[in-house]
Amino acid sequence: MVDASIGTPEQLRDPNYTPPIAKAIPLGIQHVLAMFVSNVTPAIIVCGAAGFGFGSDSPDFPQMIYMIQMSMFFAGIATLFQTIGVGPVGARLPIVQGTSFAFIPIMIPLVAGKGVDAIAVLMGGVLVGGLFHAFLALFIGKIRFALPPLVTGLVVTMIGLALVKVGIQYAAGGVPAIGTEEYGSALNWTMAGVVIIVTLVLKFFARGMLSVSAVLIGLLAGYVVAFLFGQVNLGNVGRAASFALPNPLHFGLEFSVAAIVGFCLMAFVSAVETVGDVSGITKGGAGREATDKEIQGATFADGFGTAISGLFGALPNTSFSQNVGLIAMTGVMSRHVVTIGAIFLIVCGLVPKIGAIISSIPIEVLGGGVIVMFGMVVAAGISMLSDVNWNRRNMVIFAIALSLGLGLQLEPGALQYLPGTLKVLATSGILPAALIAIVLNLVLPEELSNEATEEVSGGMAGHSLGSLPTDDHV
């Protein structure tokens, strides 16, 4: 139940209303807490894949601290684009922006084992992809038909499936520990297990912010256990500066066809995700549909926020869906509340010691949180797929797209003779699955006979009456 002292029901549904500052500040900070872990995790994963992350003993390890710092800073900047707006940029709604998981399967093949020098290629992709994302705002309403729940649900599910391996590797000790006695040790799984157990307990048995911030609190519990076992190294915290400004072109810019194509194609998915988030916020917080102007402004903010991030060494930004649920839970629609959260993120991004503290989290502890988060990505994709009419046509589209996409991801050597650019894009798994699903959904006829899939489905052709239409066309 919403605290009546925050405002009247009419005020709480108004994005322009500002609650009393004593109430607005904690409300704003809880928006940040709900997305904090998810926001910095992509930077940690990308740096780890490049070879200068946790456990690497690389002299470039401080570069990961910088990217964590920029993840916070530019999430705050992109959120201000949404809440305050600049001309046509921004929905002027309580939308929280953060670093997107969706691009991780695209980024990992681009940087895998190549060190900090490979990050320049990512930044080139982030910049061009962000500008393309902003360009999509001009006709976002006209491309939504190409990305129905069948396609978006498949892509989100594929993203989660691509990342669950990372969670297991982290929980077991990280890639550098593979092949050693330490990898998969009881201590490593104990630290990860504490995070998972605490997160689950809070998710199911707590209410309010304890439930919303379950992953963050779980990580804190795992951190305490790791500290007690002597697994926490705080050396970088003492060496980190107390204040530092973003550094333009910190990693440089390099333009690669594979990076540009990959980021631009994923921008379609990110744009549609943002449309869904905007609609969810206006429905849950104000009880109305989002306007075309709000949807266009939100997409502009997504794109320009991402492009600017690339100039300073941060990763792509997108709207964060968990904050949609938080607005529905609190009933507070004020964009100024989220502005306070954005300012908090920006301040955190200006203090490298905060990034250093985050980098001191043992990889096994982070692995516990990542297992939960990436599992939830898979679950979110399956939830989106529940809106699909599972007739035989859609089953065939899903089957082919999933089989090829996931198969190429699991066995990249099958494409060893492809040119480098095409190989990187194809072995991501996400892009081939998305393209196949989009094309087949657009070109295949709507009707498919009952018998059309029997010969290849082993008798499991989806006869559930709860998910199939009962007309004569099935």
N, C-alpha and C positions, 0 to 999 in steps of 0.2 A: 504494500500500500504506500502511496506517495505521501510524504510529509506535507501537510497543508500549509505549513509555514514557508514553504518554498515559493508558493504562488497559487492562484486560483486555477481550476481546470482549463479555463480559456487561455490564461497566461502560459501554462505549461505546454500547450499545443502550439504556441507562437514561437517560431525560430528567432524572432527579434527580441524576445523578452529576456531580461537579465535577472536571474534570481539574486537575493541578497548575497553579498560577496562572501560572507562567512559560510554560506551553503554552496556557492558556486565553485569555490576553490577545491574543496574535497571532491565535488562531483566531477570537475575537470580532471583532477589527478587520477580518479578511478578509471576514466577512459584510457589514460596512458598505461595504467597498471594492467588493464585488460589486454593490451596489445604489445607490451614491452618486450617480452621474451620472443614472440613471433617476429618482431621488428628487427632485432639484432641477429637472429639465428641465420638468415641467409648469408650475411657477411662472414660469419664464422665458417659456414659450410664451404663457401667459395674459396676463402683463403686456405682452408684445410685441403681442398682439392688441388689448389695451385702448388701447395707444398710449403707454405710458411704459416700454418695454423698450429693448433694444439699438438704438442708432442713432437714437433718437427725440429726443435733446436735450431731453427733458421735465424740468421742475423736479421732477416726481414720481418720477424715476428711483430715488431712495433707497427708495421704497416697494417696488420689486422686490427690493432687498437684504433688506428686512425679511421679505418673503414667502419668500425663499430660506432665511433664518435659521429661520423658523417651520417650513418643510418639514423641516428637519433635526431641530429640537427635538421636534415632535409625532410624527414617525416614531419617534423614540426612546421617547416616552411610550406610543404605541400598541403598540410592541414589548414594553415592560414589562408592559402589560396582558396580552399573550399569554404571556410567559415566567413572570411571577410570579403574575399573576392577582389579581382582587379579587372575592371571592365567586364568583358564577356567571360572571363575566366573565373570559375568557381560557382558552385550551386547555391552558396550562401545558406547552407544547411549544416547541421551538426555531424559532418562526415569526418572521420578520422582516417588519415592516410598513413601508410607504412610500407616497408620493404616487402615486395611480393615474392611468395613462394613459387609462383607459376613459372618464373623464368629460370629457376635453379637447374632443372634438367637440361636447359639450353646452355647455361653458362658452364656447367661442369666439364663437358667435352672440350670446350674452347680453352680452358685453362689447365686441364688435368696435368699435373707434374711439371708445368712450365715456369713456375716461379712468379715473382712479382711483375716481371716484364710482360707477362701475358695479360695483366689487368688492363693495359692500355687498349687492347682489342675489345674488352668488355665495355669500357667507357665509350668507345666509338659506337658500339651497338646500342648502348643505353641512350646516348644523345640522339642518334638518328631514329631509333625506335620510339623515343619519347615525342619527337616532333611528328612522326607519323601517327602516333596515338592521338595527338592534339588535332591533326588533320581529320581523323575519323569523326571528331565531334561535329563537323560540318554536315555529315549525313548519317549519324549514328542510328537514327530511326529507320533508315532505309536498308541497313545491313543486318538488322536483328533477325530477319527471316532466315538468314543463312546459318544461324547458330541457335537452333531449338534446343530444348533440354537433352535430346539424344546426343547432340554434339558436345554441348558444354558439360554435361554430366560425365561423358566419356573422357573428355580432356582433364577435368578435375580429378577423376578417379585415376587416370594415368599418371598425373603429377604425383599423387600420393603414393602410388605403387612404385614409382621411380625413386622415391625418397626413403621408403621404409628401410632399405638396405643401409642407408647412411645412419639411421637411428641405431640399428643393431651393431654396426661397426663402432660407433661412438660408445655405446654402453659396454662393449667388450674391451675397450681400451684405445680405440682409434686406429687409423690406417698404419701409422708408424710402428704400432705394437704387433701388427700381424706377423705371425711366424715366431714370436717370442713366447716364453712361458707366462708372461704377464697377461697376454691376450686372452680374454674370456675367464679370468681368474674369479674366484669367489668374492674377493674384495671389490672388484670392478662391478660385478653384477649386484652386489649388496648396495653400493652407492646408487646405481641406476634404479634398483628395485625400490629403494626408499622413496625416490621421486615419484615413481609410478603409483605406489600404494597411497602416499599422501594425496596425490592429485585425485585419484579415484575416490578416496574417502570424502574429500572436500566437495567434489563434483556431485556426489550422490547424497551426502548427508548434511551438507551445509547449505546456507541460503545467502542471498545478497552478494556482496563483494567477495566473501570467502569462497563462494562457488565460482564466481566470474574469474577470480584471480587464482584458481586452483593450481594451474601449472607454475605460476610464479612462486607461490608458497611452497609447492612441492620441490622446486629447485632450491629454495632457501633451506628447506629441511635436508635435502641431499647435500648441500654445501656444508651445513653444520656437521653432518656425519663424516664427510670427507675431511673436514678440518680436524675432527677428533682423531681420525686415523692418520693424520699427518700428510694428507695428500694435497693440501692447498699451499701454493707458493705465491706470496704477496710481494715478491721482489719488484715486479713491474709497477706496482702501485706507488711505491716510494720514488721510483725514477720518473714517473709520468708527471707532466706539467699540471699546474692547477688551472691554467686557462690557455686556450689556443684557438685561433680563428681558422676557419676553413681555408684550405690552400688551393687556389685555382689550378686546374690541370695537374693535380698532385701525382696521378699515375700516368699522365700523358694521354694522348688520343691516337688511336690507330684504327683505320677503317678496314674491316674484313667483310667480304661478301657473306660468309657464313654467319657472322655475328649480326650483320644488318638484316639479312633475310629472316633469321631466327627471331630477333627481337620484334621486327615488324609484324610477323605472323602471330606471335604471341600477344601482340597489342590488341588484335581483334578479340581474343578471349578475355583479356583484362578489361577492355572497354565494355563488353557485355556484362561482365561481373559487376562493374561499377554501376551500370544501369539497374541491375537487380538490387544492389545495395541502396541506391537512391530511392527506388520504389519501396523497398522495405522500410526505410526510415520514415518516409512520408506517410505510409500506411500505419506503421506501428506507433509513431509519435504524434501525428496530426490527423489520422483517420481520413486521408485523401490520397489521390493519385499524384505522382510527381508530374510537374509540367515539362513541356519540351525544353523550355529555357533552362530549367534546373538540370535536366539530364545532359543537355549540351554543355552547360557550364561546368558540371562535374567531370565530364570527359576532357574538356580543355584543361582543367586543373590536374587531372591524372597525367596527361601528356606533358605539359610544361613542367610540372613538378618532377617528372622523371628526367626530362632533358636537362634541367638545371642540375639535378643530382649527378648526372654523368660528367658534368664539367668540373665537379669538385671531388670525385672519387666515391660517390655513393651508388647504390644499385636502384633498379626501377621501383617506383612507388605505385601503389594502388589503394583503393578504399578497403578498409578492414571490416569484414562482415561481422566479427564478434561484437563490434560496437553497435551494430544495428540491434542486436539482442539486448544490449545494455540499455539503450534508449527505451526499448519496449518495457524493460524491467523497471526503470526509474520513472518513466513517464515524463521525463524532462526533455523537451525538444529544442531547448535554447542552443543556438550556434555559439553564443558567447561563452557558455560553459566549456565547450570543446576548444574554443580559442585559448582559454586558460590552460587546458591540457597541452595545447600546441606550444605555448610559451614555455611550459615546464620541460617539454622535450628539447626545445632549442637551447635552453640553459644547460641541460644535461649534455648536449652535444658540444658545448663550449668548454667542458671540463674533462680533459683527457683522463683524469684519475678515475672517473666513472667507467670509461671504456676499459681501463686497466683492471678495475675490480671485476668487471664482467669477464675479461679474459683470464682471470684467475680461477674461474669455475672449472673444476676438473672435467675433462671431456666425458668421463663416464657419467657424471651428474647431468651434464647437458644431454647425453644420450637418452637418459630416462625421460626427460621432457620432450625430446625430439620424437621418441617413439609414440608418445601420446599425441603430439601435434600432427605428425604426419599420418598417423592412423585416423585422426579426425578429418584430415583432408580427404582420405579415401572414403570415409563415412559420408562426408558432405557431397562427394560426387555420386555416391549410391543414392543419397537422398534426392538429388536432382534427377537421377534416372527414374525415380519412383513416379515422376510426372509424365513419363513416356508411355504412350500407348503401345504396349508390347505385342503388336501384331507380328506376323512372320517377316514382313518386309523390314521392320526395324530391328528384329533379331538378327537377320542376315547382315545388315549394315554394321551393327554393333560387333558381331562376331568377327567379320573380316577386318574391321578397323582395329579392334583390340588385339587380334592374333598377330597381325603384321606389326603394329606399333610396339607391343610388349615384346614380341619375338625379336625384333631388331635391336631393342634395348638390351635384352638378355644375351644376345649373340651377335655383337657388333662385327666379329670377324667374318660374318657371312657377306659383308659388303666391302671386303678388303680391296676390291678392284675399282671401287668408285673413286672419282676425284676427291681430293681432300675436303672441299667445301660441302659437296653433296653428302659425303660420308658423315661429317659432323652433324649435319641437319637430320639425316635419316636415322642415325643411331641414337639420337635423343629419344626416339620413340614417340614423343608427344606430337611433333609436327606431322609425321606420316599418318598417325592415327587420326589427327584432326582433319587433315586434308582429305583422306579417304572418306571419312564420315561426312564431311561437308559435300564433297562431289557426289557420292552415292545418294545422299539425301535429296540432292537437287535433281538428279537425272533419273533415278529409278522410279518406275510407276508406283502409284499408291496401293494397287491391288496385287495380292500374291495369294495363290490358292492354298488351301489347307495342306495339300500333299507336297507343296514345293520344297519344304525343308525336312520332311520326314526322313529321307534317305541319308541325310548327313547329320541328323541330330540325335541318333541313337534312341529314338522314342521320346526324347525330351524336347518337344517342339513348342513348349509354352502353352499348354492347354488350360491354364488357370483361368477360370471364369471371372476371377476378381481383377484381372489385369488386361483381358482382351475384350474387344467389343463383341457383341453377340449377334451381329447382323450377318447377312448372307455372303459378305465379301471376305470373310476370314476362313 
